[in-house]
Amino acid sequence: MATVEFAGYTCEVVFEKYAAVPQTAILLREVGTGMPICTATVCIPEWEPHRKPGWVAIKDYSENEGIFDALYDAGIVKGCNFNPEDGTSDREAVYLWPVGYTAATLCRLAI
């Protein structure tokens, strides 16, 4: 079970798929109680024709501010500049996709 610290909670990381398109949803639930803490991702249907396998759109704004860093630090996601030879990635190297009045952070799953 992968866990991450976010918003003062120790959370289990749950992977599901969105119904609209086959994008991965990352849900955080409190360890021990199963209480939903947040959905770390957003579903962007217009991104689907461009999306590479293993990529997710992180909602790193509003009540989810800081979720990208928490997932990165826990080894759940990587930045875009991933080096397969040594397993490193650049936390700052991410793409942004417009979503309404803001943008989602596009990055790669690490697990």
PADOLO-697369 format. One record per residue (C-alpha): residue in three letters; x, y, z negated. Coordinates in steps of 0.001 Angstrom, whole numbers, padded with zeros to 6 digits, always signed. Example, Ala and Ser with C-alpha at 12.3 -4.5 7.8 and 13.67 -1.06 7.14 Angstrom:
BEGIN
ala+012300-004500-007800
ser+013670-001060-007140
//
This chain:
BEGIN
met+000000+000000+000000
ala+001454+003345+001060
thr+000955+006160-001438
val+001411+009915-001311
glu+001240+012714-003887
phe-001192+015449-002819
ala-003218+018131-004627
gly-002308+016710-008025
tyr-003410+013165-007153
thr-001576+009953-006421
cys-003307+008753-003279
glu-003539+005536-001311
val-003097+006140+002420
val-005862+004510+004473
phe-005721+004258+008261
glu-008921+004102+010300
lys-009995+005010+013845
tyr-012336+007803+014856
ala-015548+006649+016555
ala-015405+009220+019384
val-011912+008375+020675
pro-009239+005849+019593
gln-007231+008358+017548
thr-005955+007352+014114
ala-007619+008883+011077
ile-005525+009173+007905
leu-007629+009207+004738
leu-006327+009766+001207
arg-008094+008100-001720
glu-007134+008361-005365
val-005262+005291-006567
gly-007308+003437-009171
thr-010679+005068-008515
gly-010878+005101-004709
met-012253+008651-004890
pro-011879+010405-001510
ile-009322+013216-001755
cys-009057+014313+001871
thr-008975+013380+005511
ala-005487+014391+006617
thr-006207+014254+010353
val-008587+015808+012842
cys-010106+014201+015914
ile-009394+016156+019091
pro-011170+014502+022051
glu-009632+016917+024598
trp-006134+015826+023453
glu-006835+012159+024220
pro-005731+012205+027899
his-002384+013702+026785
arg-001847+011795+023521
lys+000977+009294+023309
pro+000492+006071+021294
gly+001361+006522+017647
trp+000706+010266+017542
val-001765+011933+015162
ala-003208+015428+014689
ile-002747+016620+011097
lys-005061+019209+009532
asp-002407+021204+007641
tyr-004492+024285+006841
ser-007237+025429+004473
glu-007857+022832+001726
asn-005300+020502+003385
glu-002436+023008+003316
gly+000769+021105+002555
ile-000512+017700+003696
phe+002022+017435+006541
asp+004917+017906+004100
ala+003399+015390+001661
leu+002960+012779+004416
tyr+006433+013505+005807
asp+008082+013197+002381
ala+006240+009897+001794
gly+007493+008499+005126
ile+004012+008319+006697
val+004672+010749+009582
lys+007733+012003+011481
gly+008457+015191+013325
cys+008559+015117+017107
asn+012343+014957+017435
phe+012721+011387+016192
asn+016102+009712+016664
pro+015557+005926+016850
glu+019269+005237+016425
asp+019476+006547+012863
gly+015790+006922+011958
thr+015981+010660+011343
ser+013515+013258+012496
asp+013192+016995+012311
arg+010439+018110+009933
glu+010229+021453+011711
ala+009904+019949+015197
val+006164+019568+015631
tyr+003684+020616+018269
leu+000526+022602+017585
trp-002814+022056+019338
pro-005494+024767+019136
val-008510+023705+017078
gly-011161+026382+016712
tyr-009584+029403+015046
thr-006443+027545+013960
ala-004193+024691+015149
ala-003553+021053+014272
thr-000019+019759+013769
leu+000797+016975+016242
cys+003340+014458+015007
arg+004251+010767+015106
leu+003245+008048+012698
ala+006264+006605+010890
ile+004621+003378+009745
//
